[in-house]
């Protein structure tokens, strides 16, 4: 009898211990689930904050673009048209307003292309990596070929990173933003112009098929895509897309005046050798190699003191006359008859890239962000006034294309 009682007591003890073990496991599991949920919730919050900060950068860049380039008499161009600009910053976009000789640079921060140091290195996978936490890579080898073996200054684009401060606690480091506005009007167009093309004799293609790693602009599938990146699906190929990122766009649109639009005008305020060679080859596909090279060199040599303010200033310049003299069997008048209507001194289509990150307020200044986000928008100036009652504000810019970018897209 006593033995059976002892056995029953021992069995009960085992059951109690087992139940306690199960209870501990259940409590641990509930705690673990709660901790995971909390971590997931925190990650989601950081991701949302990073995207909000990226959108802040986008809104600020769009506002700056509207304020400076909305007016009819504003002139735009790339930083390379000014002597003193560092080659690494040659893709910065400047806006020269009518009463100012100093440009506004469409990039986050208070730097100019002559004093911003874009230090970076190449990672083991050839990614462009910023060597400063204060700078953000806006264009790297996800967008263009920046391999160390073939890198040219300006292929990669870095922008200053700016702090987002909480209104009630200005010293709190809650996150950052950055942005860069790229000028699409200084590029060749992948699509042939469909709206108001210049009268004959005008070129029937953009000589894009003559550029290395490129494609035929009059192919049917090219006309059907809605973004530059989709040209990869239209037969251009990933290598072509990367090699021509800074030289080709889908199709830029320009305003001739307050109400007339024309597709595909070339903004002459650029010192890009590939663009000028493409323009020569658009004019005459026989002017290849040495002749188009020498033409481009003459145009580039004539830049440095700032942008051309009018098309007439460019077409009457000694620089253009010298450049045409490098071509074979062509007079300046023949060149201008075919090409003058294709020239402009400003752009109306721009590419905006914006960055945002979210920080843990408890971290120190050297901490890495909890989450980062990138977005991109194509912005087009339209024929509509921003404010019909105040036309000095200029024409309205609108976003025509938007996408979020992943690390492999940068």
N, C-alpha and C positions, 0 to 999 in steps of 0.2 A: 504493500500500500504506500509506504513511504517512498519506495523506488519509483512508482508511477507518478507520485506527486512531484518528485524531483525532476523526472523526465518532462512532465508538463510544464514545470517552471522554466526549465532550460529552453524548451521549444518556444514558450512565450517570449523569453528574452531575445531569442533569435529573430522572432517576428518584429519585436519592438525595434531592434537595431536595424533591421531591413527597412522598416517603415521610416525610421529616422534618416537612413541613408537616402531613401527615395525622396524624402522631403527636402533634404539638403540639395540633392541633384535638381529637384524641381525649382527650388529657390535660386540656385545658381543659373539654371537655364533661363528663368524669368529675368534675372539680373543681366545675363548676357544678351538676351534679346532686347532688353531695354537699353543697354549700352550701345548695341549695334544700331538700334533705331535712333538713338540720340546722335551717334556719329553720322548716320545717313542724313538725319535732319540737318546737322551742322554743315555737312558737305553740300547739301542742296542749297542751304542758305548762302554759303560762300559762292557757289556757282551762280546763283541769282544775282548776288552783289557784284560779282565780276562782270556779268553781262550788262548789268545796269551801268557800271562804270565805263564799259566799252561804248554803250549807247550814249553816255554823256559825252565821250570824246567825239563820237559821230555828230552829235547835235552841235557841239562847239565848233567843229570844223566846218559844218554846213553853214552855221551862222557867220563865221569869219569869211567864208567864200561868198556868201550873199552880200555881206557888207562891203566887201572890197571889189569883187568882180561882177556884181550885178549891173553896175552902171554901164551905159553904152560905150563910153569913151575910156574904159579901163583897158589896159594892155597886160597880157600874161606871157610868161616864158619860163624857161628853166634856168637854174642858178648858173649854168655854164656860160651864159651870155655876159656875165660880169667877171672881169678879171679879179683875182683874189679869192674867188670861191674855191674851196678845197675840192679836188676831184671826187672824193668819196661822197660829197654832198651834191653832186651835179644833177641829181634827179629831184631836188627840191623845186617846188613851184613858187614863183614870185608873181605878185600883182602890182603893177605900176598904175596908180590912179592919176587922173588927169592933171592935178595940180601938185604932184609929188614926184621927186626924182629918186626917192628911196622906196624900194619895194616892201610890201608886206609878204612875209614868207608863210605859206600855208602849212604849218607844222606846229605841233605842240611845243611849248617852251618859248623862251625869249632869246634864242640863239639866232645867229645868221650863218649862212653856209661858209663864211670865212673864218668862223671861230668855233664851230661845233666839231668836236673830235669824236668820230665814230669808230672807236677802237673795238675790234672784234677778232676772233680767231676761228679756225676751222676745226670742228669736232672730228672724232674718228669716223663718223658717217658723212663727213663733208658738210655738215650743217654749220651755218654761220651762227656763232655764239657771241653775244655781247660780253665784253670784258668789264662792263660797269653796270651795276644795278640801276643806275640812273638812266640808262638807255635801253630801248626796246627795238628788237629786229622787226621791222615792218615788211620788208621784202627779203627773203632768203632763198635757199636753193629749192624750196617747195614751189616757188613761183618762177624763178629764173636760174639758169645754170651758173652757180657761183662756185664751181669746183676750183680748188686752189690752183690746179694746173692751167686753168683758162680764165681766171678771174680778172676782170677789168674794173678799175675804180668807178664806183657808182652802180655796179651791178646790184650790190646789197644796199638796202636803205635802212638806216636806223633813225629813231626819233627820241627826243627827250621824254622821260617819264615824269608825269606831274602828279602831285599828291591830291587826293580827294579828302577833304577835312570835314568832320562832323560840325554842323553849325553851332551846337551847344558846347562843343569841346574842340576848338580849332587845332589843338596839338595832337589829337588822336589820329594815328595812322591807320585809317580804315581801308585804304586801297589807293590805287593809282589809275591814271588813264594816259593815253598817248594817241596821237593821230598823225597821219601823213596824207597830203592831197597830191595825187599824181596828175600831170597834165596829159590828157589823152589826145589833145589837138595837135601835138607835135609828133604824132605817129602816123604811119601809113595805115590805111583801112583795109581790113580783110574782105569786107563786102564792097561791091561797087556802089557808088552813090545812086539813090533812087529819087531823091527830092531835089528839084531845081539844079541839075548838073550844068556846068558851063557850056556855052554854045560851041559848036565845031569851029576850028579844029581843036578838040580837046582829047586828052588821052582816054583810051577805052579800058584801061586797067591801071592798077597801081604798081605794076612791076614787082609785086610781092612774090610771084613765081620765080623771079630772078634772084631773090634773096636766099642765102643758104639756109637749109633746114626749114623751108617754108612750103607754100601751097599755091594752088591756082585760084585767084579771087573770083573768077566767073563760074566756078563749079556750082551746080544746082544746090548741093547740100550745104554749101557755105551760106547761101542766102536764107536758109531756114533756121539757123541757130540764133539764139537770143542772148548769148554771152560769149565772151572771149574764150573761156575755158571749154565751152562746148565744141569749139573748133577741133578739139581732140577727137570727138566722136564723128566729126564731119570729114575725117581723113587727114587732118593736119599732122597728127601724131604728137605724143607727149614731148618728144625732143624739140619739135618745131615750136610748140607752145612756150617752152622754157627759153629757147634761144632767142625768141623774138618778143619777149614780154615787154621790154622797154622800147621796142621799135614798131610794134604793130598793135592795133586795137581792133575791135569788131567793126565799128563805124562811128566816127565822131561827127557831130552835127553843129553847124555854125549859124549865127544870125548875121545876115548881111546888113540889116538895119533893124529898126524897131519892130518890123512885122514880117520880114522875109527870111526863110530858112534855106540853107543850102548844105547838103551833106558833103563831108569829106574834104573840107578845105585844109590846107597845110598851114600851121602856124610857123612862120619863118624864124621865130625867136628861140632857136635851138642850135646847139653846136654838135649835134649827133651826126657823126660821119655816115652811119648806115642810113639815116633818114635822107640826107642830102644825096647820097648815091642812089637811093631808091627814087627820089624825085627826078634825077637826071635820066634814069633808066625808064621811068614812066614817060618822060618826054620822048625819048628815042632809045629803044632797046639795043641799038647798035653802039651807043656811047658807054661801053663797058670798061671794066678794069681800070687802066691807067687814067683814061679821060674822066670817068666819073669820080675817081679818087682825087684827081687834081682839082676838079670842080669843088668837091666837098672841102678840100684843104683851103681853097681860096675863101670860101664862105666863112669857114671857122676862123681863119686868120683875121677877117674883118670884124669879128665880134670882140667883145671885151669891155666896151664902154657903156653897155646897156642895150635894151631892146629897141627894135625899130618901132616907132610910134604909129606909122601909117604904112600901108602897102606901097604908096607912091614913094616914100622915103627909101624903101628897100629896092624897088625896081629901078630907081634913078641913081642908085649908089654905085660908086666906083668898084665896090666889092663884087657886086653881081656882074658888072661889066668885065672885070678881071676873070671871074669864074667862067663865064660863057666863053671867054677867049681860050680856055683850056679844052673846049669841045672841038670836034672836027667838023668843018663844013657848016657851021651854024652861026648866024648873026644874032646879036642881042635882040633885035626886033622879032626874028623868027621864034626865038625862045619865049619872049614875052607874049607874042600873039597866041601861042599855045597854052602857056602856063599862068599868065598873070591873074586870070580869074580864079585860079585855084589857091591863091595866096591869101593869108590873113595875118594879123599881128596880135591876135588873141585867140583863146580857146573857149569853148562853151560846154565841153564835155570833160568831166574829171572823174578820177577814181579815188575814193576815200577809203583808207584803211584805218581802223580804230582798235585800240587795245584797252582792256580793263583788267584789273586784278583785285582780289579781296584779301585783306590782311586780318590776322587775329590781333585785336587791340592790346592783348596782353604780351605780344611778342616785342622784341627789341627791333631797332632800325635795320639790323642786318638779316632779319628773318626772311625766309622765302615766302611768297604768297601762298595762301591756302588754295586758291583757284585763280585761273586766268581765262580770258576769253578774247577772241578776235572777231571782228566783223568787217565786211567790205560792202561798199555801195558805189554804183555808177550814178553820177549826178549830172543832170542836163539843164542848161539854161533854156527857158521856153520863151515864147513870144508874148506871154502874159506879164503885165506889170505886177510887181510885188504889191504895190499900192497905187491904184489908178489916180488917186488924189495927190500923190506925191511921187511923181515920176523920177525924181532924183534918186530914189532908192533902186531904180533899175528894174531889170527883168527878173522874173522869179525862177529860182533853181528848184528842181524836183528830183526825188530819188526814182530812178527808172529800173533799178535792179539792186537786190540786196541778198546777202547770204552770210551765214556764220561760217567762220573758217576753223579748221582743225590744225593741229601742229604741222601736218604734212602739206598744208596749203600755203603756208607762210613762205 
